[in-house]
Amino acid sequence: MEKIIEFKDVSFRYSDEEDFVLKNLSLDFYKGQFTCVLGHNGSGKSTMAKLINALLIPNEGKVYTFGYDTSDENSEIDIRRKVGMVFQNPDNQIVATIVEDDVAFGPENLGIPREEIRKRVDDALKIVNMYEYRRHEPHRLSGGQKQRVAIAGIIAMQTNCIVLDEPTAMLDPVGRREVMDALHKLKDELGISIILVTHFMDEAVKADRVVVMNEGQVCMDGTPREVFIKSDLLKSIGLTVPKPLELTEELKKSGVNIGGIPLTPQEFAEEFKKITENRG
């Protein structure tokens, strides 16, 4: 797979008086991949996300984003044309009073011709299923709708990668599902690389890859199934496992052996059905 982001022995701290948040971090991200980054508060996952887009610069080591050295000030604009950021609070990302104007803000700053901007805005809103709200006032939208507008703004800039720092943390279950559906659509239909920082295990189970951070370093890296099977290690660093797997483990303690490693409710239901059929 094509490497798009490289962390090479990266260390970072916010001030000389503080400890390093990241410590000799080496990590690569790949084109077209949906990667979830997990970790408890203070693990360094949000700091890592900001380093990708040159919002922060390493104290030691190097970050290369699409071949650009993030510490090179002359590369800042090029980097942000390649990688868009979406943050936790959608209200902090809304800059206009009408949805379509907000989505147009990024392309306008890039100097894109007006006719092209119009097309990009319409296409982006359709992709996230927000086209019918294009003339609405953002403050009247739900949290999930606002986040989809923020994502549309990134799509309109035609970035190759989107980094999202806990974008569903402030949303209800419906809003979370709306945002996650939009992200998987971007990856599957447009080939956009997704890097999602989250603490929701059910969001990670559908990723291509899960990276677990602890104390500023990578402690686990693999497919969701490869990572979540190591439930004891996850729990030892303050994380949980997906509910279906947690229920499976509890049932096994009671003598009910569920087969496989069910990560979703559907997988759990299928495995549980096998047991009931065999007993019948």
N, C-alpha and C positions, 0 to 999 in steps of 0.2 A: 504493500500500500504506500501511497505517496505521503511523505511527511510534510506537514504544513506548519507545525509549531514545535520548537525545540527549547527545552529548558536544560541548560548545561551548567551543572554545579552552582545553582542559584541559591543565594542566601539574601534574606531581606529582613530589616527591622525598621520600625517607624521613627525611632530616634536613637541617639547614641546611649541614652540612659535605659533603653528597653532591651529585653532579650530578643534574639532573632525569631521571627515568626516562621520563616522558611530556612531550612538548614541543608545546604548542599543538595538541593533538589535537582534531580535529572529526570525528565519526563518528556515524552513525545506525544503529539496528537496527529491524527491522520485524516486525509481527505475523504469526505463522504461518510464519516463515522459519527454515530450518535454516542457520545461519551458522557456518563454521569460521574460527577465527583462528589463523594460522600466524606463526611467527617463531622465530629462534634464541634461545638463552638470553640474557636481558638486553635483549630487544627491547621489553619493556614489556607483553607480552600478558597475563601473569598479574596485573599491577598494574591494567591496564584492567578485567579481570574483577571484581576486588574493589571497584573504584569503582562498578560498576553496582549493587551490593547495599548500598552505604553502609558496607562494611567498612573502606574508606578514603575520605577526603574530599579533594577537589582542593585544592592550594595556590593555584591560579589557575584561573579559568574555572568552568563549571558542568556538572554531570551531572544530567539529568532522567530519572527512571525512572517510566514511566507517569504523567508529569506532575508527579511529586513531586521537589522539589529535595533531592538527597541530603545537602546540607549543613544541612538543617533537621532538628534532632534530633527534633522532634515528628512527623516523617514516617517515622522509621525502621521502626516496626512495620508501617505501611501498605506500605512498599516491600518488606519481607520477606514480606508476604502475597502480593505480586504476583510476586516473583522468588525462586526457590530456588537454593542453591549446592551443588554437589557437588565435592569436592576430590580430590586425587591419591591419598591413602592412605585406603582404606575403613575401616581399623581406627580411624582418628582420628574417624570419624563415628558409630561404633556406641556407643550410650549405654545400652542395655538388655541383659539376659541372654537374652531370647527375641525372636525376629524380629518377631512381631506387636506386641510392646510397644515395640520400637524404632520401628516405622513409626507407632505411635500417639503417640509423644512430641511431635511438632510440633503436631498438632491439639489435643492436651490443653493445650498451652501457649497455644493460641489461644482456649481456653474453649469448644470445640465440645462439644455434648451427647454423652453416652456412646453412645447408640444410633446417632447419626450417625458417630461415630468408628469404631464397629465396621464399619459399611458401607464407609466410606472405606478402612479398612485392608484389608479383604477385596478390594475393587475394585482398589486400587493393587497389591497383591501378584499379583493375576490378570493385570494388564496387563503386568507384567515377568516373568511366568511363574515366580513364587516362592511361589504360594499353598500348594503342598504342603509347603513348608518353614516355614510360619508358626509352628510350635511348636518349631522347632529352635533350638539355641544358635548365635548368629552366629559365634563363634570357630571353629566346626567347618565353616563354609562355605568355598568357594573364594573367591579374590579377586574373580572376576567376579560370583559370587553376592552377595558383600557389597556390591559397588557397585550391584547391582540393588536390594538392600534399601535402600540410601541413596537411590536414585532414587525408590523406592516411598514413602519418607518424605516426599519433596518433593511427589509426586503427591497424597498424602493431605491435604496442606495446601491443595490445589487452587490452586496458583500458576499464573499465566498464562505464565510463562517460566522456563526452567531454564538456569542458567549452569554449565558444567562446566569446571574447570581441570585439564587433563590427566588425566582420570579413568581412562584405560587405561594410563598410563605404567608401572604396577607389575604389569600383568597379562600372562598368557601369551596366545598367539593365540586360544585358545578363549574365555577370559574377555573379551578385547577384542571378539570377534564378538558375544558375548552382550549386552554393554553397548550396542554400536552398534545391534544389532537392536532393543533396547528403546527407544533414543532415536528411531529412525526411526518406530517404531510410535506413539510419543507424538505426534510431529509429524503423521504421516499420518492417524491415527485420531481424535486428540483436538484437533488444531490448536494444540498447545503450541509456543511459540516456543523454539527451541534455539540456544544460543550455546556452541559447543564450542571450547575452547582446546586445541590438540593439536600434536604434532610428527610425527604419522604421516600421510604423504601419502595413503595408501589410505583413511583416514577422511575426508579432505577431498574426495575425488573424487565422493562421493555427496551432498555438500551442495548447497543451492540457491545459496549464495554463499560465496566465499572472500575473506577479508581478510588481507593480509600486512603484518606490522608490522616495522619496522626502525628502530633508534635512537629509539624513542619516538614514531614517526609512522607513518601508513599509507603504504605505498609501492605497494601494488597492491590492487585491489578489483574483483571481477567474478565471473562464473560460473567453476566449476572449469576449464572448457576455455579461457576467456579468460585465466585466470591462468597455467595450466601450460604454455601454448604459449610463454610468455616464459621458457623454461628458462634461458637465459643470465643473465637478470637475477636469477632465483631463486638460481642457483648463486653469483652474485657477492656475495650477502648471506648465504651460508653455508647455504642450503637445498638440498634435492634435489627431484627430480620423481618422480612415480609410476613404479614399476618398468617397467610396460608402455611408457610413453612413453620412458623411458631406453633400453630395449632397442631401440625403434623408431629412436631417434637413432643408436645404435651400428650398427644394420644399414644405415642410410642411408649412413654413412661407408664401409661395405664395398660399396656399390653396390646394396644391396637396398632398394628404395623401398616402404616400407609406406604405404598411403594413410591419410588422415584423421589424427586425433589420439587414438589409443587410450589411455584412462586406466585401463581395467580389464583383467584377463586375458581376459575374454570378448570385449571389443572388439578386443584384439590378435589373439586366435585367429581372429576373423571376417575381419580385414584380411589376416592371413597366409594364410588359406585361399584368399582371392581370388587372391593371387599364385601359389600352387601350382596352382590350377585354370587360370589363364591360361597358365602355362608348360606345363601338361599338354596 
